[in-house]
């Protein structure tokens, strides 16, 4: 019988996947969950970004939703995330989305 993975092990796998996203590229929450070996752990990715980004020096700004949009709300981090991504050379379309075909990281 395979050994069950602990939450701490999952957290470490997610953090390792996040740290691999290169400058000038983005990844989706679901993509990071899949890279960590748990495709359905999207909420865990969100939680780790929320709780550990600063402490673990995670490139939180490079994670967006599957529609190519920033999930943070205006006035609650959206502007900062967009500015950081634009500083890395990512261009936003008129509707505020990122062209995933062009900017999504494909490891």
Beta strands, then each sheet from edge to edge (+ up, - down):
strand 1: 27-28
strand 2: 63-64
sheet 1: 1+ 2+
end
